[in-house]
Amino acid sequence: MSGEALSARDPGLQPERTRLAWRRTTLASTVTAVLAGKTALHGGPSSFGIVACALCSGLWLAFLALAHHRIRALAATASPAPLAPRHATSVVLCAIATAVCALALVV
């Protein structure tokens, strides 16, 4: 495609749908972190529970920062730049680490 065809592209509602998807994912991450914290501290605080709760909270904050960075980038222009590979990798690593933390709390 030529440069003119790319600049004339109408993104439609795709950026809005993507922003909403990031917000839903952030909400799901928040619920997961709260439930993980509740599970970690159930039955009284222990050293493992406190460390697990702190880890889940840190992972949630990292994911929240990355998601809001992307939401702001999507809202800034009509045709936002693609997600940078390092940000995508960071988001995936946060999600995997949260899943591992949740698994350690359940087992």
C-alpha positions as CSV (number, residue, x, y, z in Angstrom):
1,M,0.0,0.0,0.0
2,S,1.1,3.5,-0.6
3,G,1.7,6.0,2.1
4,E,-1.4,8.0,1.1
5,A,-3.6,4.9,1.4
6,L,-2.3,4.2,4.9
7,S,-2.8,7.8,6.1
8,A,-6.4,7.9,4.6
9,R,-7.4,4.7,6.5
10,D,-10.4,5.2,8.7
11,P,-9.8,3.3,12.0
12,G,-13.5,3.3,12.8
13,L,-14.1,2.1,16.3
14,Q,-11.1,-0.2,16.6
15,P,-9.1,2.1,18.9
16,E,-12.2,2.5,21.2
17,R,-12.8,-1.2,21.3
18,T,-9.1,-1.8,22.1
19,R,-9.2,0.8,24.9
20,L,-12.3,-0.9,26.3
21,A,-10.5,-4.3,26.1
22,W,-7.6,-2.9,28.1
23,R,-10.0,-1.5,30.7
24,R,-11.7,-4.9,31.0
25,T,-8.4,-6.6,31.4
26,T,-7.3,-4.1,34.0
27,L,-10.6,-4.7,35.9
28,A,-10.0,-8.5,35.7
29,S,-6.5,-8.1,37.0
30,T,-7.7,-6.0,39.9
31,V,-10.2,-8.6,40.9
32,T,-7.5,-11.3,40.6
33,A,-5.2,-9.3,42.8
34,V,-7.8,-8.6,45.5
35,L,-8.8,-12.3,45.6
36,A,-5.2,-13.4,45.7
37,G,-4.6,-11.0,48.6
38,K,-7.7,-12.3,50.4
39,T,-6.6,-15.9,49.9
40,A,-3.0,-15.1,51.0
41,L,-4.2,-13.5,54.3
42,H,-7.0,-16.0,55.0
43,G,-6.6,-17.6,58.4
44,G,-4.3,-14.9,59.7
45,P,-1.2,-13.3,58.4
46,S,1.8,-15.6,57.8
47,S,5.2,-14.7,56.3
48,F,4.3,-16.6,53.1
49,G,0.9,-14.9,52.9
50,I,2.4,-11.4,53.3
51,V,5.1,-12.1,50.7
52,A,2.5,-13.5,48.3
53,C,0.2,-10.6,48.9
54,A,3.0,-8.1,48.3
55,L,4.0,-9.9,45.1
56,C,0.5,-9.9,43.8
57,S,0.1,-6.2,44.6
58,G,3.4,-5.4,42.8
59,L,2.4,-7.4,39.8
60,W,-1.0,-5.7,39.7
61,L,0.7,-2.2,39.9
62,A,3.0,-3.1,37.1
63,F,0.2,-4.4,34.9
64,L,-1.9,-1.3,35.8
65,A,0.9,1.1,34.7
66,L,1.5,-0.8,31.5
67,A,-2.3,-0.9,30.7
68,H,-2.8,2.8,31.4
69,H,0.2,3.7,29.3
70,R,-1.4,1.8,26.4
71,I,-4.8,3.4,27.0
72,R,-3.3,6.8,27.0
73,A,-1.5,6.0,23.7
74,L,-4.7,4.8,22.1
75,A,-6.6,7.9,23.2
76,A,-3.9,10.4,22.0
77,T,-4.4,10.0,18.2
78,A,-6.9,8.6,15.7
79,S,-4.3,6.1,14.4
80,P,-2.1,5.0,17.4
81,A,1.2,3.3,17.0
82,P,1.3,-0.5,17.5
83,L,2.1,-1.8,20.9
84,A,5.9,-2.0,21.4
85,P,7.3,-5.5,21.8
86,R,8.9,-4.7,25.2
87,H,5.5,-3.5,26.5
88,A,3.7,-6.6,25.1
89,T,6.4,-8.8,26.7
90,S,6.0,-7.0,30.0
91,V,2.3,-7.4,30.0
92,V,2.5,-11.2,29.2
93,L,5.2,-11.7,31.9
94,C,3.0,-9.9,34.5
95,A,0.0,-12.1,33.6
96,I,2.1,-15.3,33.8
97,A,3.7,-14.3,37.1
98,T,0.2,-13.5,38.5
99,A,-1.0,-16.9,37.4
100,V,2.0,-18.6,39.0
101,C,1.4,-16.6,42.2
102,A,-2.3,-17.6,42.2
103,L,-1.3,-21.3,41.7
104,A,1.1,-21.1,44.6
105,L,-1.6,-19.7,46.8
106,V,-4.2,-22.4,45.9
107,V,-1.9,-25.4,46.1
